[in-house]
Amino acid sequence: MRAVIQRVSQGAVRVGGELVAEIEKGLVILLGIGPEDNMAIAEQMADKIATLRIFEDQDEKMNLSVLDVAGQALVVSQFTLYADTNKGRRPSFIGAARPELAEPLVTVFANMLMDRGVPTKMGVFGAHMEVSLINDGPVTLIMEY
């Protein structure tokens, strides 16, 4: 499982020009699922992200989590995080999980964040999405399990 985590002051997803999800202060999480990923890995990732201290405290130190700042999360499925660009000019995506595995795991991951107290919204799996955000910092992290 791979995630690109961005600390944001706002984020949104549109599909076909329609707003489907929007958050204010929090995290936009681009989430890729690999073929070996499972519920245990999703749980580890959700635990880590919910408590990741990447928000600033009163001393401008990154000591607070999304939970501490009452932030939200926006989870966007992103199979392209498993792109292999080593050969040729067109990326290969054979390293990404098939949709029948990936879609439920993305949903499970989002639900796990909610279970940990992070209000979480989602993009639309498999759709052509327009993702907009205002990166706060900028703070962008890559996580892999």
Residue pairs with C-beta under 8 A, 6 or more apart in sequence:
1 31
1 32
1 33
1 34
1 37
1 41
1 42
1 45
1 105
1 109
1 144
1 145
2 31
2 32
2 34
2 81
2 82
2 142
2 143
2 144
3 29
3 30
3 31
3 32
3 45
3 49
3 81
3 142
3 143
3 144
4 29
4 30
4 78
4 81
4 140
4 141
4 142
5 27
5 28
5 29
5 49
5 52
5 54
5 140
5 141
5 142
5 143
6 27
6 28
6 29
6 30
6 133
6 135
6 138
6 139
6 140
6 141
7 26
7 27
7 54
7 55
7 135
7 136
7 137
7 138
7 139
7 140
8 23
8 25
8 26
8 27
8 28
8 74
8 133
8 134
8 135
8 136
9 24
9 25
9 134
9 136
10 22
10 23
10 24
10 25
10 133
10 134
11 22
11 23
11 26
11 28
11 74
11 131
11 132
11 133
11 134
12 19
12 21
12 22
12 23
12 74
12 131
12 132
12 133
13 19
13 20
13 21
13 22
13 74
13 76
13 121
13 123
13 124
13 129
13 130
13 131
13 132
14 20
14 129
14 130
14 132
15 123
15 124
15 127
15 128
15 129
15 130
16 128
20 123
20 124
20 129
21 74
21 121
21 122
21 123
22 74
22 121
23 71
23 72
23 73
23 74
23 119
23 121
24 71
24 72
25 69
25 71
25 72
25 136
26 66
26 69
26 71
26 72
26 73
26 74
26 118
26 119
27 49
27 66
27 71
27 72
27 73
27 74
28 73
28 74
28 76
28 131
28 133
29 49
29 73
29 74
29 75
29 76
30 76
30 78
30 81
30 131
31 75
31 76
31 77
31 78
31 81
31 106
31 109
32 77
32 78
32 79
32 80
32 81
32 82
32 96
33 77
33 79
33 96
33 97
33 101
33 102
33 105
33 106
34 82
34 95
34 96
34 97
35 95
35 96
35 97
35 98
35 101
37 97
37 101
37 105
37 145
38 105
39 105
39 108
41 145
42 105
42 108
42 109
42 112
43 112
44 145
45 109
45 143
45 145
46 109
46 112
46 113
46 115
46 116
47 112
47 116
48 143
49 66
49 73
49 113
49 143
50 65
50 66
50 67
50 113
50 116
50 117
50 118
51 65
51 67
52 65
52 66
52 141
53 62
53 63
53 64
53 65
53 68
54 62
54 64
54 65
54 66
54 139
54 141
55 62
55 63
55 64
55 65
55 66
55 68
55 69
55 71
56 62
56 63
56 64
57 63
57 64
62 139
66 72
66 73
66 118
67 116
67 117
67 118
71 118
72 118
72 119
72 120
72 121
73 110
73 113
73 118
73 119
73 120
73 121
74 120
74 121
74 122
74 123
74 133
75 106
75 109
75 110
75 113
75 120
75 121
75 122
75 123
76 122
76 123
76 129
76 131
77 102
77 103
77 106
77 123
77 125
77 126
79 93
79 96
79 97
79 102
80 91
80 93
80 96
81 96
82 93
82 95
82 96
82 97
83 91
83 92
83 93
83 95
84 91
84 92
84 93
84 94
84 95
85 91
85 92
96 102
97 105
99 125
99 126
102 125
103 125
103 126
106 122
106 125
107 122
107 125
110 120
110 121
110 122
111 120
113 120
114 120
123 129
123 131
